[in-house]
């Protein structure tokens, strides 16, 4: 679901509003060109459209506002150490996500390399 090799980050703060008007607050430990993983204790169902606001790390005052779609939900901690949360695809915002990565060296997605 997440394109390219996602980067593990300091947990970035994220607020999201679902298409149903519900608000979510969580942390993002993984961000890549194709999307992100958002730690949430109460997760929206796959297919939910989200308006996301991602805040930069402590020393980064940038804010990124993008749209995404919940691709999958993980209601319990998994065997890879991920907390409960959702995978969110943001393919139409891959350039913005790449520029938001701390070292700005986001991996290229297969579609961009073709």
C-alpha positions in Angstrom: 0.0 0.0 0.0 2.8 2.5 0.7 4.8 3.0 -2.4 8.6 3.1 -2.4 10.5 2.4 0.8 8.8 4.3 3.6 10.9 6.2 6.0 10.6 5.8 9.8 10.5 9.2 11.4 10.1 10.8 14.7 6.4 10.5 15.3 4.9 13.5 13.5 1.6 14.8 14.9 -1.3 14.5 12.5 -4.9 15.7 12.6 -7.5 14.3 10.2 -11.1 14.9 9.3 -13.0 12.1 7.8 -15.5 12.5 5.0 -18.2 11.8 7.6 -17.1 14.9 9.6 -15.4 12.9 12.4 -12.1 14.2 13.7 -9.0 12.0 14.4 -5.7 12.9 16.1 -2.7 10.6 15.9 1.0 10.1 15.3 2.7 9.2 12.1 5.9 7.1 12.5 6.2 6.1 8.8 5.9 8.4 5.8 6.6 7.7 2.2 5.9 9.1 -1.3 2.7 7.0 -1.6 1.2 7.6 1.9 1.7 7.2 5.6 0.9 5.1 8.6 -1.2 6.9 11.1 -1.4 5.5 14.7 -5.0 5.7 15.9 -6.8 3.9 18.7 -10.2 4.4 16.9 -9.6 3.9 13.2 -11.8 4.9 10.3 -12.8 2.1 7.9 -10.9 1.4 4.7 -12.2 3.7 1.9 -12.7 6.7 4.2 -11.4 9.9 2.6 -9.4 12.1 5.0 -8.3 15.7 5.1 -4.9 15.5 6.8 -2.8 18.1 8.5 0.8 16.9 9.2 2.9 19.0 11.6 6.7 18.9 11.2 9.0 17.5 13.9 10.1 19.6 16.9 12.7 21.6 15.0 10.5 21.9 11.8 7.8 24.5 11.7 6.3 23.3 8.4 2.7 22.1 8.1 1.5 19.9 5.2 -2.2 19.7 4.3 -3.2 16.9 2.0 -6.0 14.5 1.2 -5.8 10.7 1.5 -7.8 7.5 1.6 -7.7 4.8 4.3 -6.3 1.8 2.5 -6.2 -0.7 5.4 -6.8 -0.7 9.2 -4.8 -2.5 11.9 -7.0 -2.6 15.0 -4.4 -4.3 17.2 -0.6 -4.1 17.5 1.0 -6.3 14.8 3.9 -8.6 14.6 6.1 -5.9 13.1 5.7 -3.6 16.0 3.2 -1.2 14.5 0.6 0.2 16.9 -3.1 0.1 16.0 -3.8 2.5 13.2 -4.4 2.9 9.4 -2.4 2.9 6.2 -3.4 6.0 4.2 -2.7 6.4 0.5 -1.9 9.9 -0.8 -0.8 9.2 -4.3 -1.9 12.5 -5.7 0.4 14.2 -3.2 3.6 12.2 -3.7 5.7 15.2 -4.5 4.5 17.1 -1.4 5.1 14.1 0.8 8.6 13.7 -0.7 9.4 17.3 0.0 8.1 17.0 3.6 10.5 14.1 4.5 13.3 15.4 6.8 16.2 14.6 4.5 14.1 15.2 1.4 15.5 11.9 -0.1 12.2 10.1 -0.5 12.4 6.9 -2.5 10.9 7.0 -5.9 7.7 5.1 -6.5 7.6 2.5 -9.3 5.3 4.7 -11.4 7.7 7.7 -11.2 10.7 5.5 -12.3 8.8 4.2 -15.4 
